[in-house]
């Protein structure tokens, strides 16, 4: 039986989630109320709608998480909540709820960075995993390479200079007429195409760079489609999707392996919503094995936003003595800085 139970709360975008995790490794419960069906008719997340959905669901997911775990608030050692980055209205719902529970029940509260939480999802999937390792956190809003030197001691090795990989997936999915959410729909379409059919560009940037850039790739895909339409030719969409996906996957994988080499570590990990992409996972696994690196990734349910990863990261903040006051704010933009 774990000694320390952490209740995590996550409301950074369009999932309202609460989870109970023991000793930073054991998931006792994980409840997620998804808003995909609500936002699908708009073709994407509407911030105001997301905030109202969070308000409607937050107490329900907390109650369900405790019920599923078979625990009461008296067993909870700490509350952990995502404070940023994300949609500010959505974040405020989670932060306000966490502060209310903390104040009313006299339970310590710790703030968690959203990227840090995604990284820590790997510890839930692989209890044997220990730092140091390099993690690629890749989602709709972020594409970052993070070196975790030890728990809560990390360094940003690279990030996107323009669009996040997930944002590029969503944009091209819309251009191809695919439904929301675009990433999974594009992956499904790409499964029937040839990834070598169209030589879309890879943005390697300057030699030795571990930063990313995907705006040029987006433009190249749209220019290709526009050119075919002007010629009166219909593109074979599975080939477009597969070739576009391959261009992103190649860069994500090779930049991560380069970052690991430069950092001198033998382990790499994957996290974030785009980490659920099967092609990305397979290519990572293959290339990591070729380079003699250990490769870790969470199961797909831990790749998308969830409170279990927040509780996991919160556990280590709790052990380190980090605490949030009732003045804790939420941050739409929240730089990832090393915690010493």
C-alpha positions as CSV (number, residue, x, y, z in Angstrom):
1,X,0.0,0.0,0.0
2,X,1.5,3.4,-1.0
3,X,2.4,5.8,1.8
4,X,1.5,9.0,-0.1
5,X,-1.7,9.5,-2.1
6,X,-1.9,12.5,-4.4
7,X,-5.1,13.8,-6.0
8,X,-4.3,15.4,-9.3
9,X,-6.5,17.9,-11.2
10,X,-6.1,18.8,-14.9
11,X,-8.1,21.4,-16.9
12,X,-5.5,23.0,-19.2
13,X,-7.5,22.5,-22.5
14,X,-10.5,20.3,-23.3
15,X,-10.3,17.4,-20.8
16,X,-11.6,17.7,-17.3
17,X,-9.7,15.2,-15.3
18,X,-9.0,14.0,-11.7
19,X,-6.9,11.1,-10.6
20,X,-5.4,9.5,-7.5
21,X,-1.8,8.2,-7.7
22,X,0.1,6.5,-4.9
23,X,3.9,7.2,-4.3
24,X,4.2,8.7,-7.8
25,X,3.8,5.3,-9.5
26,X,0.5,3.6,-8.7
27,X,-2.6,4.8,-10.5
28,X,-5.5,4.1,-8.1
29,X,-8.0,6.0,-10.4
30,X,-8.1,8.2,-13.5
31,X,-11.3,9.9,-14.5
32,X,-11.4,12.0,-17.7
33,X,-14.4,13.9,-19.0
34,X,-13.7,14.6,-22.7
35,X,-15.1,17.5,-24.6
36,X,-14.4,16.2,-28.1
37,X,-18.0,15.7,-29.0
38,X,-18.8,19.3,-27.8
39,X,-16.1,20.9,-29.8
40,X,-16.4,18.7,-32.9
41,X,-19.2,20.9,-34.4
42,X,-16.9,23.9,-34.2
43,X,-13.9,22.1,-35.9
44,X,-11.7,22.8,-32.9
45,X,-11.6,23.9,-29.2
46,X,-13.6,27.0,-28.3
47,X,-12.0,28.4,-25.1
48,X,-15.2,29.9,-23.7
49,X,-17.1,26.6,-24.2
50,X,-14.2,24.6,-22.7
51,X,-14.2,26.7,-19.6
52,X,-17.9,26.3,-19.1
53,X,-17.6,22.5,-19.6
54,X,-14.9,22.4,-16.9
55,X,-17.1,24.3,-14.5
56,X,-19.9,21.8,-15.1
57,X,-17.7,18.7,-14.7
58,X,-14.9,19.5,-12.2
59,X,-16.6,18.3,-8.9
60,X,-17.9,15.2,-10.6
61,X,-14.5,14.0,-11.8
62,X,-13.0,14.7,-8.4
63,X,-15.7,12.7,-6.6
64,X,-15.5,9.9,-9.2
65,X,-11.7,9.7,-8.8
66,X,-11.9,9.3,-5.1
67,X,-14.8,6.8,-5.4
68,X,-12.8,4.7,-8.0
69,X,-9.8,4.8,-5.8
70,X,-11.8,3.7,-2.7
71,X,-10.4,6.6,-0.7
72,X,-11.7,9.7,1.1
73,X,-10.1,13.1,1.3
74,X,-8.7,12.1,4.7
75,X,-6.3,9.7,2.9
76,X,-5.0,12.4,0.5
77,X,-1.6,13.8,1.4
78,X,-1.5,16.4,-1.3
79,X,-3.4,18.1,-4.1
80,X,-1.6,18.7,-7.4
81,X,-3.0,21.0,-10.2
82,X,-1.9,22.1,-13.6
83,X,-1.3,25.9,-13.4
84,X,-0.1,26.4,-17.0
85,X,0.5,26.7,-19.8
86,X,-2.9,26.3,-21.5
87,X,-6.2,28.1,-22.0
88,X,-6.4,30.6,-19.2
89,X,-10.1,30.2,-18.6
90,X,-9.8,26.5,-18.5
91,X,-6.8,26.6,-16.2
92,X,-8.6,28.9,-13.8
93,X,-11.4,26.4,-13.2
94,X,-8.9,23.7,-12.1
95,X,-6.8,26.1,-10.0
96,X,-9.8,27.6,-8.3
97,X,-11.2,24.1,-7.5
98,X,-7.9,22.9,-6.2
99,X,-7.4,25.9,-3.9
100,X,-11.0,25.5,-2.6
101,X,-10.4,21.9,-1.7
102,X,-7.0,22.7,-0.2
103,X,-8.4,25.5,2.0
104,X,-11.6,23.7,3.1
105,X,-9.8,20.3,3.8
106,X,-6.4,21.6,5.0
107,X,-4.6,19.6,2.3
108,X,-1.3,20.9,0.9
109,X,-1.4,22.1,-2.7
110,X,1.4,21.9,-5.2
111,X,1.5,23.6,-8.7
112,X,2.5,21.5,-11.7
113,X,3.8,22.7,-15.1
114,X,1.8,21.1,-18.0
115,X,4.9,19.9,-19.9
116,X,6.5,18.5,-16.8
117,X,3.3,16.5,-16.2
118,X,3.5,15.0,-19.7
119,X,7.1,14.0,-19.1
120,X,6.2,12.4,-15.8
121,X,3.6,10.2,-17.5
122,X,6.5,7.9,-18.4
123,X,7.0,7.0,-14.8
124,X,3.5,5.8,-14.5
125,X,4.0,3.5,-17.6
126,X,7.5,2.4,-16.5
127,X,7.8,2.2,-12.7
128,X,11.4,1.1,-13.1
129,X,12.4,4.2,-15.1
130,X,14.8,6.6,-13.4
131,X,16.6,9.8,-14.6
132,X,18.6,10.9,-16.5
133,X,16.9,10.8,-19.9
134,X,15.9,13.0,-22.7
135,X,12.1,13.4,-23.3
136,X,10.4,14.7,-26.4
137,X,7.1,16.3,-25.3
138,X,5.0,16.8,-28.5
139,X,1.4,18.0,-28.6
140,X,-0.9,20.5,-30.2
141,X,0.7,23.4,-28.4
142,X,4.2,22.2,-27.7
143,X,7.2,20.5,-29.2
144,X,10.0,20.5,-26.7
145,X,13.1,18.4,-25.9
146,X,13.7,18.2,-22.1
147,X,16.7,16.7,-20.3
148,X,15.6,15.3,-16.9
149,X,18.8,15.2,-15.0
150,X,17.1,14.1,-11.7
151,X,13.6,14.5,-10.4
152,X,12.6,18.1,-10.8
153,X,16.0,19.0,-12.2
154,X,15.6,19.5,-16.0
155,X,16.9,21.5,-18.8
156,X,15.3,22.6,-22.1
157,X,17.4,21.3,-25.0
158,X,15.2,22.4,-27.9
159,X,11.8,23.6,-28.8
160,X,9.8,24.7,-31.9
161,X,10.6,28.0,-33.4
162,X,7.1,28.4,-34.8
163,X,4.3,25.8,-35.0
164,X,4.0,22.8,-32.7
165,X,4.0,19.4,-34.4
166,X,0.4,18.7,-33.2
167,X,-0.7,22.1,-34.5
168,X,0.7,21.2,-37.9
169,X,-1.2,17.9,-37.8
170,X,-4.4,19.7,-37.0
171,X,-3.9,22.3,-39.7
172,X,-3.2,19.9,-42.5
173,X,-6.0,17.6,-41.3
174,X,-8.4,20.6,-41.8
175,X,-6.9,21.4,-45.2
176,X,-7.6,17.7,-46.2
177,X,-11.2,18.0,-45.0
178,X,-10.8,15.6,-42.1
179,X,-12.9,15.7,-39.0
180,X,-11.9,17.0,-35.5
181,X,-9.7,15.9,-33.8
182,X,-7.4,16.1,-36.8
183,X,-4.4,14.2,-35.6
184,X,-6.0,10.7,-35.2
185,X,-8.0,11.2,-38.4
186,X,-4.8,12.1,-40.4
187,X,-3.0,9.1,-39.0
188,X,-5.8,6.8,-40.1
189,X,-5.8,8.3,-43.6
190,X,-2.0,8.0,-43.8
191,X,-2.2,4.3,-43.1
192,X,-3.4,3.7,-46.6
193,X,-0.8,5.9,-48.3
194,X,2.8,5.8,-49.4
195,X,5.1,7.9,-47.0
196,X,7.7,8.2,-49.9
197,X,5.2,9.3,-52.5
198,X,5.8,13.1,-52.1
199,X,9.2,14.5,-51.1
200,X,7.9,17.1,-48.6
201,X,10.8,19.1,-47.0
202,X,12.4,18.3,-43.6
203,X,13.4,21.4,-41.6
204,X,16.7,20.4,-40.0
205,X,17.7,24.0,-39.4
206,X,21.4,24.8,-38.8
207,X,23.8,21.9,-38.2
208,X,23.6,20.5,-34.7
209,X,20.4,22.3,-33.9
210,X,17.9,20.5,-31.6
211,X,15.1,23.1,-32.3
212,X,12.2,22.4,-34.6
213,X,10.2,24.3,-37.3
214,X,7.1,23.1,-39.0
215,X,5.6,26.2,-40.6
216,X,7.6,25.6,-43.8
217,X,6.3,22.0,-44.1
218,X,2.7,23.2,-43.7
219,X,3.2,25.7,-46.5
220,X,4.8,23.1,-48.7
221,X,1.8,20.8,-48.3
222,X,-0.7,23.6,-49.0
223,X,1.3,24.7,-52.1
224,X,1.4,21.2,-53.4
225,X,-2.4,20.8,-53.0
226,X,-3.0,24.3,-54.6
227,X,-0.8,23.4,-57.5
228,X,-2.6,20.2,-58.2
229,X,-6.0,22.0,-58.1
230,X,-4.8,24.6,-60.5
231,X,-3.7,21.8,-62.9
232,X,-7.2,20.2,-62.5
233,X,-5.7,17.1,-60.8
234,X,-7.2,15.5,-57.7
235,X,-4.5,14.6,-55.1
236,X,-4.4,11.1,-53.6
237,X,-5.1,12.1,-50.1
238,X,-3.7,9.0,-48.3
239,X,-0.3,9.7,-50.0
240,X,-0.4,13.4,-49.0
241,X,-1.2,12.4,-45.4
242,X,1.4,9.6,-45.2
243,X,4.2,11.8,-46.8
244,X,3.4,14.8,-44.5
245,X,3.3,12.5,-41.4
246,X,6.7,11.0,-42.5
247,X,8.3,14.4,-42.8
248,X,7.2,15.3,-39.2
249,X,8.2,11.9,-37.7
250,X,11.6,11.9,-39.3
251,X,12.5,15.3,-37.8
252,X,11.1,14.5,-34.4
253,X,12.9,11.2,-34.0
254,X,16.3,12.4,-35.4
255,X,16.4,15.6,-33.3
256,X,15.6,13.6,-30.2
257,X,18.4,11.1,-30.8
258,X,20.8,14.0,-31.5
259,X,19.8,15.7,-28.2
260,X,20.4,12.5,-26.3
261,X,23.8,12.1,-27.9
262,X,24.8,15.7,-27.1
263,X,23.5,15.3,-23.5
264,X,25.4,12.0,-23.1
265,X,22.4,9.9,-21.9
266,X,21.4,6.4,-22.9
267,X,17.6,6.8,-22.5
268,X,15.0,8.6,-24.5
269,X,11.3,9.0,-23.8
270,X,8.2,10.3,-25.6
271,X,5.2,12.2,-24.2
272,X,2.3,14.4,-25.1
273,X,-0.8,13.9,-27.3
274,X,1.1,13.3,-30.5
275,X,3.0,10.6,-28.7
276,X,-0.1,8.4,-29.3
277,X,0.7,8.3,-33.0
278,X,1.6,4.7,-33.8
279,X,3.9,5.6,-36.7
280,X,5.9,7.9,-34.5
281,X,6.2,5.3,-31.8
282,X,7.3,2.5,-34.2
283,X,9.9,4.7,-35.9
284,X,11.2,5.9,-32.5
285,X,11.5,2.3,-31.3
286,X,13.4,1.2,-34.5
287,X,15.8,4.2,-34.5
288,X,16.5,4.1,-30.8
289,X,17.4,0.3,-31.0
290,X,19.7,1.1,-33.9
291,X,21.5,3.7,-31.9
292,X,21.7,1.5,-28.8
293,X,19.3,3.7,-26.7
294,X,16.6,2.6,-24.3
295,X,13.2,4.0,-25.4
296,X,10.2,4.6,-23.2
297,X,6.7,5.8,-24.0
298,X,3.4,5.9,-22.1
299,X,0.4,3.9,-23.1
300,X,-1.9,5.9,-25.2
301,X,-4.4,6.8,-22.5
302,X,-1.5,8.6,-20.7
303,X,-0.4,10.6,-23.7
304,X,-3.4,12.8,-24.0
305,X,-4.2,15.3,-21.1
306,X,-4.9,13.5,-17.9
307,X,-4.7,14.1,-14.2
308,X,-2.7,11.0,-13.3
309,X,0.4,12.5,-14.9
310,X,-0.2,15.7,-12.9
311,X,-0.5,13.7,-9.7
312,X,2.8,11.9,-10.5
313,X,4.7,15.1,-11.0
314,X,3.0,16.6,-8.0
315,X,4.2,13.7,-5.8
316,X,7.9,14.7,-6.4
317,X,7.1,18.4,-5.7
318,X,5.4,17.4,-2.5
319,X,8.5,15.4,-1.4
320,X,10.7,18.4,-2.2
321,X,8.6,20.6,0.0
322,X,7.1,22.7,-2.7
323,X,3.8,24.3,-1.8
324,X,1.3,26.7,-3.4
325,X,-0.5,29.4,-1.5
326,X,-4.1,30.4,-1.9
327,X,-2.7,33.3,-4.1
328,X,-1.6,30.7,-6.7
329,X,-2.4,31.9,-10.2
330,X,-2.9,30.2,-13.6
331,X,-0.7,31.1,-16.6
332,X,-1.6,30.9,-20.2
333,X,2.1,31.2,-21.0
334,X,4.4,29.6,-18.6
335,X,8.1,29.1,-19.5
336,X,9.6,25.8,-18.4
337,X,12.5,26.7,-16.0
338,X,14.7,24.3,-14.1
339,X,13.5,23.5,-10.5
340,X,16.5,23.3,-8.2
